[in-house]
């Protein structure tokens, strides 16, 4: 997503990434496990905690603060804020938006896996998720970011999964926060390489709206919950 995620020491194996090449169709399907920012050792980006109750000011949570705020309610911000999962100076304070009706621990309980493969120029992605926000609209994105990341962080390029108009990227969870996707699309996903890291991410839309080819305003109504990095093209070709 346009400023969504990046790398850290935890993601180094996925981001020590040579020219864009489609996946070799003779290789095994790629198995992906989705993680949240904190599990990846990054700063949580799109849900916020009010560290001083009643202050009206909210902050992004650092990895080392995870346990401290697991039971804290999470909020939106009153306006969108640029993503930067590396810089602690970009954690707030921000003006508090609305309550999302869950705690940080509930937000971080989400999980997901996917299988991706490419054959004859067509990509197929089958994904399943659990413990997302119930009865809520989500979108899925194919994102790219510089590797290694720039300082200051430039953000990410976000492309909707499937058709470029974004209609195939939309999915809705059930009453228990479960969802699945099974889509086939022309033009295989591009793997990570020596200049760019590539991945897949899902975002919750707290306003119930989607924004076509754009993710929407991060932090205020669009909230990246999980992501998975795609492997380096050379590693995939080598079967590693």
Backbone as JSON, one array per atom type, in Angstrom:
{
  "sequence": "XXXXXXXXXXXXXXXXXXXXXXXXXXXXXXXXXXXXXXXXXXXXXXXXXXXXXXXXXXXXXXXXXXXXXXXXXXXXXXXXXXXXXXXXXXXXXXXXXXXXXXXXXXXXXXXXXXXXXXXXXXXXXXXXXXXXXXXXXXXXXXXXXXXXXXXXXXXXXXXXXXXXXXXXXXXXXXXXXXXXXXXXXXXXXXXXXXXXXXXXXXXXXXXXXXXXXXXXXXXXXXXXXXXXXXXXXXXXXXXX",
  "N": [[0.81, -1.17, 0.0], [0.35, 2.2, -0.57], [2.62, 3.41, 1.06], [2.85, 1.48, 2.91], [4.28, -1.03, 4.24], [7.41, -2.39, 5.39], [10.8, -3.34, 5.9], [12.83, -5.04, 8.38], [15.24, -6.2, 10.8], [14.12, -8.66, 11.26], [12.83, -9.16, 8.89], [14.84, -9.37, 7.09], [15.75, -11.54, 5.56], [13.81, -11.67, 3.67], [14.1, -9.36, 2.35], [16.66, -8.81, 1.44], [17.02, -8.39, -1.28], [17.37, -8.6, -8.14], [16.35, -7.98, -11.34], [12.85, -7.46, -12.08], [11.13, -10.45, -12.46], [8.86, -12.82, -13.59], [7.34, -15.47, -11.67], [8.81, -18.65, -11.93], [7.03, -21.04, -13.62], [7.46, -23.73, -13.31], [8.15, -24.32, -10.78], [7.47, -25.16, -7.3], [4.36, -24.23, -5.68], [4.19, -21.11, -3.89], [4.25, -20.81, -0.45], [2.72, -18.84, 1.97], [2.86, -17.03, 5.03], [1.05, -14.83, 6.94], [1.81, -11.91, 8.88], [1.68, -9.55, 11.62], [2.66, -6.07, 12.07], [4.08, -5.72, 14.54], [4.86, -8.33, 15.23], [6.66, -8.73, 13.23], [8.7, -7.19, 14.09], [8.45, -4.5, 13.67], [7.12, -1.11, 13.86], [3.81, -0.73, 14.93], [1.31, 0.41, 12.67], [-1.34, 1.45, 11.87], [-3.35, 1.31, 13.81], [-4.01, 2.73, 17.01], [-3.02, 3.63, 20.37], [-4.27, 5.19, 23.33], [-2.2, 6.55, 25.38], [-2.3, 8.09, 27.68], [-5.14, 8.09, 29.31], [-8.02, 9.88, 28.33], [-6.68, 12.03, 27.3], [-6.95, 12.56, 24.63], [-5.03, 12.14, 22.79], [-3.2, 9.95, 20.71], [-1.02, 7.11, 20.08], [1.29, 5.3, 18.0], [2.23, 1.89, 18.49], [5.22, 0.59, 19.77], [7.42, -2.23, 19.09], [8.58, -3.14, 21.52], [6.72, -2.32, 23.33], [4.56, -3.91, 23.2], [3.43, -5.93, 25.03], [2.67, -4.34, 27.15], [0.48, -2.87, 26.26], [-1.49, -4.62, 25.42], [-4.11, -4.99, 26.38], [-5.24, -2.58, 25.92], [-7.65, -0.34, 24.48], [-7.97, 0.2, 20.96], [-7.63, 2.83, 18.56], [-8.64, 4.95, 15.8], [-7.0, 7.59, 13.93], [-7.64, 11.13, 13.76], [-7.08, 12.19, 11.31], [-5.4, 11.15, 8.28], [-2.14, 9.59, 8.39], [1.22, 9.47, 7.31], [2.89, 6.43, 6.55], [5.52, 4.97, 8.42], [7.35, 2.56, 9.42], [9.73, 2.38, 10.81], [10.81, 4.65, 12.13], [10.94, 5.95, 15.26], [10.28, 8.49, 15.95], [8.06, 9.06, 14.54], [5.8, 8.18, 15.78], [3.78, 9.51, 17.09], [2.58, 12.13, 19.36], [-0.79, 11.84, 18.03], [-3.92, 13.26, 16.99], [-6.76, 11.85, 18.45], [-9.02, 9.6, 16.87], [-11.78, 7.65, 16.25], [-13.02, 4.99, 18.37], [-12.14, 1.63, 17.73], [-13.43, -0.57, 18.65], [-12.15, -2.77, 19.73], [-9.4, -4.4, 21.44], [-5.81, -3.91, 21.53], [-4.63, -6.43, 21.71], [-6.64, -8.06, 20.61], [-6.67, -7.09, 17.99], [-4.12, -7.91, 17.21], [-4.4, -10.63, 17.22], [-5.14, -11.65, 14.82], [-4.66, -13.82, 11.99], [-3.23, -15.47, 9.1], [-2.89, -17.43, 6.11], [-1.54, -18.32, 2.89], [-1.5, -19.62, -0.47], [0.34, -19.26, -3.34], [0.65, -19.34, -6.86], [2.05, -19.4, -10.19], [1.23, -19.77, -13.56], [1.64, -20.07, -16.97], [1.58, -17.29, -17.32], [-0.52, -16.49, -15.71], [-1.65, -15.73, -12.45], [-2.5, -17.38, -9.39], [-4.13, -17.11, -6.36], [-4.77, -18.36, -3.22], [-6.17, -17.81, -0.19], [-6.61, -17.74, 3.37], [-8.09, -16.45, 6.35], [-8.19, -15.71, 9.86], [-9.71, -14.49, 12.88], [-9.95, -11.81, 12.18], [-11.45, -8.49, 12.11], [-14.88, -8.83, 12.8], [-17.55, -9.17, 10.37], [-16.72, -7.18, 8.52], [-15.33, -4.94, 6.07], [-12.6, -5.6, 3.95], [-9.52, -5.15, 2.09], [-7.13, -6.42, -0.33], [-3.68, -6.19, -1.16], [-0.93, -5.85, -3.46], [2.27, -5.02, -2.78], [5.15, -2.84, -3.09], [8.42, -1.88, -2.05], [11.39, 0.14, -1.49], [14.52, -1.59, -1.3], [17.53, -1.8, 0.34], [15.36, -0.02, 2.71], [14.67, 3.48, 2.22], [16.04, 6.39, 3.85], [14.87, 9.42, 4.8], [11.95, 7.24, 5.09], [10.41, 6.32, 2.08], [7.94, 5.23, 1.61], [5.47, 2.95, 0.23], [4.6, 1.38, -2.91], [1.42, 0.57, -3.94], [-0.64, -1.89, -5.24], [-3.8, -2.96, -6.26], [-4.93, -6.27, -5.55], [-5.46, -8.52, -8.2], [-7.62, -7.29, -10.75], [-6.88, -3.97, -11.95], [-8.7, -2.03, -11.21], [-9.47, -2.54, -8.68], [-11.67, -4.03, -7.84], [-11.57, -6.79, -7.45], [-10.06, -7.05, -5.24], [-11.42, -6.82, -2.92], [-12.87, -8.09, 0.08], [-15.06, -9.62, 2.54], [-15.42, -10.2, 5.99], [-16.77, -12.88, 8.05], [-19.17, -13.37, 10.76], [-17.5, -14.31, 12.72], [-15.06, -13.3, 12.15], [-13.72, -14.56, 10.1], [-12.36, -15.23, 6.83], [-11.93, -15.83, 3.31], [-10.05, -16.03, 0.26], [-10.01, -16.69, -3.2], [-8.64, -16.29, -6.0], [-7.96, -15.69, -9.48], [-5.73, -14.23, -11.72], [-4.63, -12.23, -14.49], [-1.24, -11.79, -15.49], [1.37, -12.54, -13.6], [2.31, -12.2, -10.14], [5.02, -10.12, -9.14], [8.16, -11.01, -7.87], [10.32, -10.35, -5.01], [13.4, -8.51, -5.37], [16.82, -7.42, -6.0], [16.59, -4.68, -5.65], [14.02, -3.98, -4.88], [11.59, -4.79, -2.43], [8.94, -7.1, -2.27], [5.52, -7.79, -1.59], [2.44, -9.0, -0.02], [-0.47, -7.58, 1.34], [-3.13, -7.06, 3.73], [-5.86, -4.88, 4.38], [-7.98, -3.39, 6.75], [-11.09, -1.68, 6.56], [-12.36, 0.77, 8.32], [-14.42, 2.51, 7.86], [-16.11, 1.13, 6.26], [-15.94, 1.45, 3.56], [-14.47, 1.22, 0.25], [-11.75, 2.1, -1.95], [-11.25, 1.81, -4.67], [-8.58, 1.76, -6.9], [-6.88, 2.76, -5.0], [-5.59, 2.56, -1.67], [-6.83, 4.11, 0.28], [-7.26, 6.49, 3.04], [-4.73, 6.1, 5.28], [-4.71, 5.04, 8.66], [-6.82, 6.75, 9.51], [-9.15, 5.69, 8.25], [-8.35, 3.45, 6.85], [-6.63, 0.5, 7.56], [-3.85, -1.29, 7.86], [-3.5, -4.64, 8.54], [-2.32, -7.24, 8.38], [0.52, -8.76, 6.75], [2.55, -10.34, 4.19], [5.73, -11.24, 3.07], [6.94, -11.64, -0.24], [9.14, -14.07, -1.71], [12.66, -13.71, -2.61], [13.41, -13.51, -6.03], [15.57, -15.0, -7.06], [16.02, -16.9, -5.06], [13.67, -18.35, -5.22], [13.78, -19.46, -7.8], [15.99, -21.07, -7.45], [14.95, -22.88, -5.78], [15.02, -22.57, -3.04]],
  "CA": [[0.0, 0.0, 0.0], [1.06, 3.42, -0.77], [3.29, 3.74, 2.31], [2.44, 0.55, 3.92], [5.12, -1.81, 5.11], [8.81, -2.38, 5.08], [11.63, -4.4, 6.43], [13.56, -4.9, 9.64], [16.13, -7.35, 10.9], [13.3, -9.87, 11.18], [12.45, -9.4, 7.5], [16.02, -9.22, 6.25], [15.85, -12.63, 4.59], [12.85, -11.44, 2.6], [14.3, -8.08, 1.71], [17.95, -8.68, 0.82], [16.37, -8.72, -2.54], [17.75, -8.48, -9.45], [15.27, -7.36, -12.09], [11.57, -8.13, -11.96], [10.93, -11.63, -13.3], [7.72, -13.58, -13.13], [7.67, -16.74, -11.05], [9.01, -19.79, -12.8], [5.86, -21.89, -13.44], [7.81, -25.12, -13.04], [8.48, -24.45, -9.37], [6.37, -25.43, -6.39], [3.63, -23.04, -5.23], [4.77, -20.38, -2.78], [3.44, -20.82, 0.76], [2.9, -17.59, 2.68], [2.26, -16.84, 6.35], [0.89, -13.41, 7.21], [2.17, -11.45, 10.22], [1.42, -8.13, 11.88], [3.89, -5.26, 12.16], [4.83, -5.96, 15.77], [5.49, -9.64, 15.14], [7.79, -8.58, 12.31], [9.7, -6.32, 14.69], [8.23, -3.15, 13.18], [6.19, -0.29, 14.62], [2.42, -0.82, 14.47], [1.1, 1.6, 11.86], [-2.66, 2.02, 11.57], [-4.21, 1.41, 14.99], [-3.29, 3.58, 17.96], [-3.47, 3.56, 21.75], [-4.25, 6.44, 24.09], [-1.33, 6.21, 26.5], [-2.84, 8.8, 28.83], [-6.59, 8.11, 29.11], [-8.67, 11.18, 28.4], [-5.83, 13.08, 26.71], [-7.32, 12.82, 23.24], [-3.85, 11.93, 21.95], [-2.92, 8.53, 20.53], [0.33, 6.79, 19.63], [1.63, 3.99, 17.45], [2.86, 1.03, 19.48], [6.52, 0.04, 19.43], [7.51, -3.66, 19.4], [8.89, -3.38, 22.93], [5.56, -1.92, 24.14], [3.45, -4.8, 22.87], [2.8, -6.54, 26.19], [2.13, -3.29, 28.01], [-0.77, -2.31, 25.76], [-2.35, -5.65, 24.83], [-5.5, -4.83, 26.81], [-5.67, -1.21, 25.67], [-8.47, -0.14, 23.29], [-7.28, 0.84, 19.84], [-8.37, 3.93, 17.94], [-8.17, 5.57, 14.56], [-6.59, 8.97, 14.1], [-8.63, 12.03, 13.18], [-6.72, 12.34, 9.9], [-4.42, 10.16, 7.82], [-0.73, 9.86, 8.65], [2.17, 8.74, 6.47], [3.5, 5.25, 7.17], [6.96, 4.85, 8.62], [7.46, 1.53, 10.45], [11.08, 2.36, 11.36], [11.2, 5.85, 12.85], [10.2, 6.13, 16.51], [9.83, 9.88, 16.02], [6.8, 9.16, 13.8], [4.81, 7.38, 16.52], [2.77, 10.36, 17.7], [1.13, 11.95, 19.48], [-1.73, 12.25, 17.0], [-5.26, 13.48, 17.51], [-7.54, 10.62, 18.49], [-10.23, 9.49, 16.08], [-12.86, 6.88, 16.89], [-12.66, 3.68, 18.89], [-12.36, 0.55, 16.77], [-14.21, -1.62, 19.29], [-11.31, -3.93, 20.05], [-8.14, -4.1, 22.1], [-4.63, -4.19, 20.72], [-4.46, -7.88, 21.67], [-7.58, -8.61, 19.64], [-6.16, -6.71, 16.67], [-2.93, -8.71, 16.9], [-4.73, -12.06, 17.19], [-5.43, -12.04, 13.44], [-3.67, -14.67, 11.33], [-3.61, -15.85, 7.75], [-1.95, -18.16, 5.26], [-1.92, -18.29, 1.48], [-0.72, -20.33, -1.47], [0.39, -18.51, -4.6], [1.39, -19.96, -7.96], [1.98, -18.77, -11.5], [1.28, -20.71, -14.67], [1.33, -19.51, -18.29], [1.3, -15.87, -17.21], [-1.64, -16.22, -14.82], [-1.41, -15.99, -11.05], [-3.61, -17.87, -8.59], [-3.89, -16.92, -4.94], [-5.78, -18.91, -2.32], [-5.8, -17.34, 1.14], [-7.63, -17.84, 4.42], [-7.76, -15.6, 7.49], [-8.97, -15.89, 11.07], [-9.62, -13.46, 13.93], [-10.04, -10.44, 11.7], [-12.64, -7.83, 12.63], [-16.06, -9.5, 12.24], [-18.5, -8.46, 9.5], [-16.0, -5.96, 8.15], [-14.77, -4.88, 4.72], [-11.14, -5.61, 3.81], [-8.96, -5.23, 0.74], [-5.81, -7.05, -0.42], [-2.78, -5.38, -1.98], [0.43, -6.26, -3.82], [3.03, -3.8, -2.53], [6.59, -2.78, -3.33], [9.16, -0.85, -1.33], [12.83, 0.08, -1.75], [15.31, -2.49, -0.47], [17.02, -1.5, 1.68], [14.47, 1.13, 2.74], [15.3, 4.78, 2.22], [15.96, 7.21, 5.06], [13.61, 8.99, 5.4], [11.23, 6.21, 4.37], [9.63, 6.85, 0.96], [6.63, 4.61, 1.53], [5.35, 1.81, -0.66], [3.69, 1.41, -4.05], [0.39, -0.42, -3.64], [-1.44, -2.26, -6.39], [-4.85, -3.88, -5.8], [-4.82, -7.65, -6.0], [-6.38, -8.77, -9.29], [-7.78, -6.2, -11.72], [-6.36, -2.69, -11.48], [-9.75, -1.16, -10.66], [-9.6, -2.85, -7.27], [-12.9, -4.73, -7.44], [-11.28, -8.15, -7.02], [-9.26, -7.02, -4.01], [-12.32, -6.62, -1.78], [-13.52, -9.24, 0.69], [-15.75, -9.31, 3.78], [-15.32, -11.25, 7.0], [-18.03, -13.34, 8.61], [-19.43, -12.93, 12.13], [-16.4, -14.74, 13.57], [-13.81, -12.72, 11.67], [-13.05, -15.45, 9.14], [-12.53, -14.87, 5.43], [-11.05, -16.54, 2.38], [-9.98, -15.51, -1.11], [-9.56, -17.64, -4.22], [-8.73, -15.48, -7.21], [-7.01, -15.91, -10.56], [-5.56, -12.94, -12.4], [-3.62, -12.18, -15.55], [0.04, -11.21, -15.09], [1.82, -13.08, -12.32], [2.93, -11.27, -9.21], [6.47, -10.0, -9.25], [8.82, -11.33, -6.62], [11.33, -9.42, -4.54], [14.68, -8.55, -6.09], [17.91, -6.73, -5.31], [16.27, -3.28, -5.46], [12.7, -3.78, -4.31], [10.92, -5.86, -1.71], [7.58, -7.3, -2.77], [4.72, -8.53, -0.63], [0.99, -8.94, -0.06], [-0.99, -7.08, 2.6], [-4.57, -6.83, 3.8], [-6.22, -3.7, 5.16], [-9.35, -3.23, 7.22], [-11.67, -0.36, 6.29], [-13.26, 1.03, 9.43], [-15.58, 3.25, 7.37], [-16.89, 0.24, 5.43], [-15.81, 1.84, 2.16], [-13.22, 0.94, -0.46], [-11.32, 3.27, -2.72], [-10.81, 1.41, -6.0], [-7.16, 1.43, -7.04], [-6.12, 3.39, -3.92], [-5.94, 1.95, -0.39], [-7.59, 5.0, 1.14], [-6.46, 7.22, 4.04], [-4.2, 5.22, 6.33], [-4.81, 5.49, 10.05], [-8.14, 7.3, 9.81], [-10.19, 4.73, 7.84], [-7.7, 2.27, 6.28], [-5.77, 0.0, 8.63], [-3.13, -2.5, 7.45], [-3.49, -5.54, 9.69], [-1.4, -8.35, 8.17], [1.23, -8.79, 5.47], [3.49, -11.44, 3.96], [6.72, -10.89, 2.05], [7.22, -12.61, -1.3], [10.57, -14.39, -1.68], [13.58, -13.21, -3.64], [13.24, -14.29, -7.25], [16.66, -15.95, -7.22], [15.8, -17.98, -4.12], [12.58, -19.19, -5.71], [14.26, -20.21, -8.95], [16.93, -22.07, -6.94], [14.2, -23.84, -4.97], [15.32, -22.41, -1.63]],
  "C": [[0.85, 1.23, 0.0], [1.71, 3.87, 0.51], [3.07, 2.67, 3.31], [3.48, -0.13, 4.73], [6.56, -1.79, 4.65], [9.5, -3.54, 5.71], [12.22, -4.07, 7.77], [14.52, -6.05, 9.69], [15.35, -8.64, 10.75], [12.97, -10.21, 9.75], [13.65, -9.39, 6.56], [16.13, -10.32, 5.19], [14.89, -12.44, 3.43], [13.2, -10.2, 1.8], [15.73, -7.86, 1.22], [17.74, -9.09, -0.62], [17.13, -8.24, -3.77], [16.58, -8.44, -10.34], [13.99, -8.14, -11.95], [11.45, -9.25, -12.95], [9.72, -12.35, -12.74], [8.17, -14.91, -12.54], [7.81, -17.82, -12.09], [7.86, -20.78, -12.6], [6.2, -23.35, -13.15], [8.1, -25.36, -11.56], [7.23, -24.74, -8.54], [5.63, -24.14, -6.04], [4.33, -22.4, -4.03], [3.79, -20.38, -1.61], [3.76, -19.56, 1.57], [2.21, -17.62, 4.04], [2.23, -15.35, 6.64], [1.23, -13.09, 8.67], [1.73, -10.01, 10.38], [2.74, -7.39, 12.02], [4.72, -5.6, 13.39], [5.53, -7.31, 15.75], [6.7, -9.62, 14.23], [8.89, -7.69, 12.87], [9.6, -4.88, 14.24], [7.28, -2.4, 14.1], [4.78, -0.48, 14.06], [2.04, 0.49, 13.8], [-0.29, 2.21, 11.91], [-3.7, 1.88, 12.66], [-3.36, 2.01, 16.1], [-3.86, 3.39, 19.36], [-3.36, 4.94, 22.41], [-3.46, 6.16, 25.37], [-1.74, 6.9, 27.8], [-4.35, 8.92, 28.63], [-7.17, 9.51, 29.28], [-7.89, 12.31, 27.76], [-6.27, 13.47, 25.31], [-6.16, 12.65, 22.28], [-3.52, 10.44, 21.9], [-1.55, 8.34, 19.9], [0.36, 5.45, 18.92], [2.39, 3.2, 18.5], [4.17, 0.48, 18.95], [6.55, -1.45, 19.75], [7.74, -3.95, 20.87], [7.73, -2.99, 23.86], [4.39, -2.88, 24.0], [2.71, -5.32, 24.11], [2.11, -5.51, 27.07], [0.74, -2.86, 27.58], [-1.72, -3.35, 25.16], [-3.82, -5.47, 25.19], [-6.04, -3.43, 26.56], [-6.59, -1.15, 24.45], [-7.64, 0.52, 22.19], [-8.23, 1.8, 19.13], [-7.83, 4.22, 16.54], [-7.54, 6.91, 14.93], [-7.61, 9.87, 13.38], [-8.34, 12.35, 11.72], [-5.62, 11.36, 9.56], [-2.99, 10.59, 8.13], [0.14, 8.92, 7.82], [2.75, 7.56, 7.23], [5.01, 5.42, 7.32], [7.18, 3.85, 9.75], [8.83, 1.43, 11.11], [11.37, 3.48, 12.35], [10.33, 6.05, 14.09], [9.7, 7.56, 16.68], [8.5, 10.08, 15.3], [5.68, 8.37, 14.48], [3.71, 8.2, 17.17], [3.42, 11.37, 18.63], [0.36, 12.47, 18.27], [-3.08, 12.48, 17.65], [-6.09, 12.22, 17.36], [-8.76, 10.71, 17.59], [-11.29, 8.73, 16.84], [-12.32, 5.55, 17.39], [-13.01, 2.61, 17.87], [-13.1, -0.64, 17.37], [-13.44, -2.89, 19.57], [-10.08, -3.46, 20.79], [-6.98, -4.37, 21.13], [-4.41, -5.7, 20.61], [-5.4, -8.54, 20.68], [-7.16, -8.29, 18.21], [-5.0, -7.62, 16.26], [-3.21, -10.21, 16.86], [-5.02, -12.56, 15.78], [-4.3, -12.88, 12.85], [-4.16, -15.02, 9.93], [-2.5, -16.6, 7.05], [-2.45, -18.09, 3.83], [-1.0, -19.17, 0.67], [-0.81, -19.55, -2.77], [1.18, -19.31, -5.64], [1.12, -19.24, -9.26], [2.09, -19.84, -12.57], [0.82, -20.02, -15.94], [0.89, -18.05, -18.19], [0.13, -15.5, -16.33], [-1.28, -16.59, -13.38], [-2.67, -16.49, -10.37], [-3.25, -17.72, -7.12], [-5.08, -17.48, -4.16], [-5.34, -18.57, -0.9], [-6.95, -17.54, 2.11], [-7.14, -17.07, 5.64], [-8.69, -15.91, 8.65], [-8.73, -14.73, 12.02], [-9.44, -12.06, 13.38], [-11.25, -9.78, 12.37], [-13.88, -8.46, 12.0], [-16.93, -8.58, 11.39], [-17.94, -7.12, 9.02], [-15.41, -6.07, 6.74], [-13.25, -4.79, 4.78], [-10.77, -5.52, 2.34], [-7.57, -5.86, 0.81], [-4.97, -6.33, -1.47], [-1.46, -6.09, -2.25], [1.28, -5.01, -3.7], [4.51, -3.98, -2.83], [7.19, -1.66, -2.5], [10.64, -0.98, -1.61], [13.52, -0.88, -0.8], [16.8, -2.21, -0.71], [16.16, -0.24, 1.68], [15.25, 2.43, 2.79], [15.16, 5.43, 3.59], [15.97, 8.67, 4.61], [12.88, 7.98, 4.49], [10.31, 6.83, 3.32], [8.21, 6.31, 0.92], [6.65, 3.46, 0.53], [4.44, 2.14, -1.84], [2.71, 0.26, -3.86], [-0.52, -0.63, -4.85], [-2.53, -3.22, -5.93], [-4.66, -5.28, -6.36], [-5.88, -7.91, -7.08], [-6.44, -7.6, -10.25], [-7.38, -4.87, -11.1], [-7.43, -1.75, -10.93], [-10.05, -1.47, -9.2], [-10.8, -3.7, -6.88], [-12.65, -6.15, -6.96], [-10.49, -8.21, -5.72], [-10.12, -6.99, -2.76], [-12.85, -7.95, -1.25], [-14.12, -8.83, 2.03], [-15.65, -10.48, 4.74], [-16.71, -11.68, 7.46], [-18.15, -12.9, 10.07], [-18.33, -13.34, 13.11], [-15.04, -14.21, 13.11], [-13.04, -13.6, 10.72], [-13.32, -14.97, 7.71], [-11.59, -15.7, 4.58], [-11.11, -15.84, 1.02], [-9.47, -16.61, -2.01], [-9.71, -16.93, -5.55], [-7.63, -15.85, -8.2], [-6.93, -14.64, -11.37], [-4.45, -13.03, -13.43], [-2.42, -11.39, -15.04], [0.4, -11.67, -13.68], [2.38, -11.98, -11.43], [4.43, -11.26, -9.4], [7.1, -10.21, -7.88], [9.78, -10.23, -6.21], [12.6, -9.56, -5.35], [15.7, -7.7, -5.36], [17.62, -5.26, -5.03], [14.95, -3.03, -4.74], [12.23, -5.02, -3.56], [9.47, -5.91, -2.15], [6.8, -8.11, -1.75], [3.23, -8.37, -0.88], [0.51, -8.48, 1.31], [-2.51, -6.99, 2.55], [-4.83, -5.64, 4.73], [-7.7, -3.73, 5.51], [-9.81, -1.81, 6.93], [-12.73, -0.05, 7.33], [-14.46, 1.87, 9.03], [-16.48, 2.4, 6.48], [-16.81, 0.52, 3.95], [-14.51, 1.32, 1.56], [-12.97, 2.05, -1.47], [-10.72, 2.89, -4.07], [-9.34, 1.07, -6.04], [-6.28, 2.02, -5.95], [-6.52, 2.76, -2.59], [-6.88, 2.8, 0.46], [-6.71, 5.63, 2.2], [-6.02, 6.32, 5.2], [-4.34, 5.86, 7.71], [-6.18, 6.0, 10.41], [-9.25, 6.35, 9.43], [-9.62, 3.45, 7.25], [-6.61, 1.81, 7.23], [-5.13, -1.32, 8.19], [-2.98, -3.41, 8.66], [-2.45, -6.64, 9.57], [-0.69, -8.19, 6.84], [2.14, -10.0, 5.4], [4.44, -11.01, 2.85], [6.84, -12.02, 1.04], [8.72, -12.86, -1.37], [11.36, -13.71, -2.79], [13.47, -14.12, -4.86], [14.33, -15.33, -7.42], [16.52, -17.14, -6.27], [14.71, -18.92, -4.63], [13.04, -20.05, -6.87], [15.19, -21.34, -8.5], [16.23, -23.11, -6.08], [14.47, -23.72, -3.49], [14.1, -21.87, -0.9]]
}
